């Protein structure tokens, strides 16, 4: 290539470079700014902006700026416990809420502290097992859920200092009553029977109470007269249940097992068993 041609090409290149470094004006400047704004978009990928609706006490919505990893963790946490489970778990303890596996909140923590379970606030398998053990101890159906009667028994145990290894005399006696009552399951009914060879209703209650440490009179009517009469609401597992006729006389007796259930020896052909309290015309007694 001739030298002149080289100089011409170089001159054109220099002019092109100078024109590219000049500050644009007018509409060119506006285009330049628009282009620089769009070029900054990739930098925003460093953070993810989430708008997460959370039930935080009052149910307010919360805006969270987090990395993708944190967003994943938040999503995983909220799927573990539903809003209904949070509502039950944070109910007032005095309302005796029906708590179950999967619930979470302060009411769950109360149960956990009462039954010596690590108080994480989530109703998991450890809490359910502790509730089952407590229900067995007080003679309630072993459902593993905090039923109304389970709450009542828990409050009573707390009031009497019977939790955390406490051994109150009254509850220890009732626990023995329930234990002895269950041992005799399947024993045949025998009119006038007072031994494990066969029981009638009052023979059964008298034998169980004697094994637990207290002596009762022989008949259901005399047992009713010898006990302190209490309301259904105040009755505890291990107390006595008396059935009354329309005229008010006592004709049958059993041992209250909680949850509208009782242990009793009912009639010929029916062995000792746990059954539902079938009548509303009943009275409760405490020896």
C-alpha positions in Angstrom: 0.0 0.0 0.0 1.3 3.5 -0.8 2.4 5.7 2.0 -0.2 8.3 1.2 -3.0 5.8 1.5 -1.7 4.7 4.9 -1.7 8.3 6.2 -5.2 8.8 4.9 -6.5 5.7 6.7 -4.8 6.7 10.0 -6.2 10.1 9.8 -9.7 8.7 9.4 -9.2 6.4 12.4 -8.1 9.2 14.6 -11.0 11.4 13.7 -13.4 8.5 14.4 -11.9 8.0 17.8 -12.2 11.7 18.7 -15.8 11.8 17.7 -16.6 8.8 19.9 -15.1 10.5 23.0 -17.0 13.8 22.5 -19.9 14.5 25.0 -23.2 13.9 23.2 -25.7 16.7 23.3 -29.4 17.1 22.9 -31.3 13.9 22.0 -28.0 12.0 21.7 -27.3 12.7 25.5 -30.8 11.4 26.4 -30.1 8.2 24.5 -26.8 7.8 26.1 -28.4 8.0 29.6 -31.1 5.6 28.8 -28.5 3.1 27.6 -26.4 3.4 30.8 -29.5 2.9 32.9 -30.3 -0.4 31.3 -26.8 -1.5 31.6 -27.1 -1.4 35.4 -29.9 -4.0 35.5 -27.6 -7.1 35.8 -26.1 -5.7 39.0 -29.5 -6.1 40.8 -29.3 -9.9 40.5 -27.2 -9.8 43.7 -30.3 -9.7 45.8 -33.8 -11.0 45.5 -36.7 -8.9 46.6 -39.5 -10.8 48.2 -42.9 -9.7 49.4 -44.0 -12.4 51.9 -47.4 -12.3 53.6 -46.6 -13.6 57.1 -48.9 -14.0 60.1 -46.7 -12.0 62.5 -48.9 -11.5 65.6 -51.3 -9.1 63.9 -51.1 -10.7 60.5 -49.2 -7.9 58.9 -47.4 -8.3 55.6 -43.6 -8.1 55.7 -41.2 -7.1 52.8 -38.0 -9.0 52.9 -34.8 -8.4 50.9 -32.9 -11.7 51.0 -30.6 -13.9 49.0 -32.1 -16.8 47.1 -30.9 -19.2 49.8 -32.7 -17.3 52.5 -35.8 -17.2 50.4 -35.7 -21.0 50.1 -35.3 -21.3 53.9 -38.3 -19.0 54.6 -40.5 -21.0 52.2 -39.5 -24.3 53.9 -40.2 -22.9 57.3 -43.7 -21.8 56.5 -44.8 -25.1 55.0 -44.1 -26.9 58.2 -46.8 -25.2 60.2 -50.1 -23.9 58.7 -51.8 -20.6 59.7 -54.5 -22.7 61.5 -51.9 -24.6 63.4 -50.3 -21.3 64.5 -53.7 -19.9 65.6 -54.3 -23.0 67.8 -50.8 -23.1 69.1 -51.0 -19.4 70.2 -54.5 -19.7 71.7 -55.0 -18.6 75.4 -54.1 -21.5 77.7 -57.2 -20.8 79.8 -59.4 -21.6 76.8 -58.1 -25.2 76.8 -57.4 -25.3 73.0 -57.5 -28.6 71.2 -53.8 -28.9 70.4 -52.4 -31.6 68.1 -49.4 -32.7 66.2 -48.1 -30.0 64.0 -49.4 -27.0 66.0 -46.9 -24.3 67.2 -47.0 -21.4 69.6 -47.0 -20.3 73.2 -49.8 -22.7 74.3 -47.6 -25.5 73.0 -44.7 -24.2 74.9 -46.8 -24.2 78.1 -47.6 -27.9 77.6 -44.0 -28.7 76.9 -42.7 -26.9 80.0 -45.4 -28.6 82.1 -44.5 -32.1 80.8 -40.7 -31.6 80.8 -40.3 -31.6 77.0 -37.8 -29.2 75.4 -39.9 -26.1 74.9 -39.3 -25.3 71.2 -42.9 -24.4 70.7 -43.7 -27.0 68.0 -46.0 -29.9 68.8 -43.8 -32.8 67.5 -43.5 -36.5 68.3 -41.7 -35.8 71.7 -44.6 -33.6 72.8 -47.2 -36.1 71.6 -45.5 -39.0 73.5 -45.3 -36.9 76.7 -49.1 -36.1 76.4 -49.9 -39.8 75.9 -47.9 -40.7 79.1 -49.7 -38.0 81.1 -53.1 -39.2 79.8 -52.2 -42.8 80.8 -51.1 -41.5 84.2 -54.5 -39.8 84.9 -56.7 -42.4 83.2 -57.7 -40.5 80.1 -57.9 -41.9 76.6 -54.4 -41.9 75.2 -55.0 -39.7 72.1 -51.8 -37.7 72.2 -53.8 -34.5 71.7 -54.5 -31.9 74.3 -58.2 -32.4 74.9 -60.4 -30.4 77.2 -60.1 -33.1 80.0 -56.4 -33.3 79.5 -56.1 -29.6 80.1 -58.2 -29.9 83.2 -56.0 -32.7 84.6 -52.9 -30.7 83.7 -54.1 -27.6 85.5 -55.0 -29.7 88.5 -51.6 -31.4 88.6 -49.9 -28.0 88.3 -52.0 -26.5 91.1 -51.2 -29.4 93.4 -47.5 -29.5 92.6 -47.7 -32.9 91.0 -45.7 -32.1 87.8 -41.9 -32.3 87.3 -41.7 -35.4 89.5 -44.0 -34.2 92.2 -45.9 -36.9 94.2 -49.0 -35.5 95.9 -50.7 -37.9 98.2 -54.2 -37.5 96.6 -53.1 -38.1 93.0 -50.8 -40.9 93.9 -53.8 -42.6 95.5 -56.0 -42.1 92.5 -53.2 -43.3 90.2 -53.1 -46.5 92.3 -56.8 -46.8 92.0 -56.7 -46.7 88.2 -53.8 -49.1 88.1 -55.5 -51.7 90.3 -58.8 -51.2 88.4 -57.1 -51.9 85.1 -55.4 -55.0 86.5 -58.8 -56.6 87.0 -60.0 -56.2 83.5 -61.8 -59.3 82.3 -62.7 -60.6 85.8 -66.2 -62.2 85.6 -69.3 -60.7 87.3 -70.5 -62.6 90.4 -73.4 -61.5 92.5 -72.1 -60.7 96.0 -68.5 -61.2 94.8 -65.7 -59.4 96.5 -62.6 -61.2 95.1 -60.8 -61.6 91.8 -62.8 -64.8 91.3 -65.8 -62.6 90.6 -67.1 -59.2 91.6 -70.4 -57.3 91.7 -70.3 -53.5 91.3 -69.5 -52.5 94.9 -67.4 -55.6 95.5 -65.2 -54.4 92.7 -64.9 -50.8 93.8 -64.3 -51.9 97.4 -61.5 -54.3 96.4 -59.8 -51.8 94.2 -59.9 -49.0 96.8 -58.6 -51.4 99.5 -55.7 -52.3 97.3 -54.9 -48.6 96.8 -55.0 -48.0 100.5 -58.5 -47.0 101.5 -61.4 -49.0 102.8 -65.0 -48.6 101.6 -68.3 -49.9 102.9 -69.7 -52.9 101.2 -72.7 -51.7 99.2 -73.0 -49.0 96.5 -75.5 -47.0 98.7 -73.2 -47.1 101.8 -70.2 -46.2 99.6 -72.2 -43.2 98.4 -73.0 -42.1 101.9 -69.3 -42.5 103.0 -67.8 -40.3 100.3 -67.6 -36.6 99.7 -70.1 -35.6 97.0 -68.5 -33.5 94.2 -69.7 -32.1 90.9 -69.0 -33.7 87.5 -66.7 -30.8 86.7 -64.7 -31.4 89.8 -64.4 -35.2 89.4 -61.0 -36.6 88.7 -60.0 -40.0 87.4 -60.0 -42.4 90.3 -63.1 -40.9 92.0 -66.3 -43.0 92.3 -69.3 -42.7 89.9 -72.7 -43.5 91.4 -75.8 -44.3 89.2 -79.2 -43.2 90.5 -82.7 -44.3 89.6 -85.5 -41.9 88.9 -86.3 -41.8 92.6 -82.8 -40.8 93.5 -81.6 -44.1 95.1 -78.2 -45.4 94.1 -78.2 -48.7 92.2 -74.7 -49.0 90.7 -71.1 -47.8 91.3 -68.0 -47.7 89.2 -64.6 -45.9 89.1 -64.3 -42.8 87.1 -61.6 -43.1 84.4 -61.9 -39.6 82.9 -63.3 -38.5 79.5 -66.9 -39.8 80.4 -65.5 -43.3 80.9 -65.5 -45.6 83.9 -64.2 -49.0 85.1 -66.9 -51.2 86.5 -68.3 -54.7 87.0 -71.7 -54.3 85.4 -73.9 -57.4 85.3 -73.9 -61.2 84.8 -72.2 -62.2 81.6 -70.3 -58.9 81.4 -66.7 -59.0 82.9 -64.9 -56.0 84.4 -64.3 -53.5 81.6 -63.8 -49.9 80.8 -67.0 -48.3 79.3 -68.8 -45.1 78.6 -71.0 -43.5 81.3 -74.3 -44.1 79.6 -76.6 -42.1 81.9 -76.8 -38.4 82.9 -78.3 -39.3 86.2 -75.0 -39.9 88.0 -73.2 -38.5 91.0 -69.5 -38.4 91.9 -67.9 -39.2 95.2 -64.4 -38.8 96.6 -63.2 -41.0 99.4 
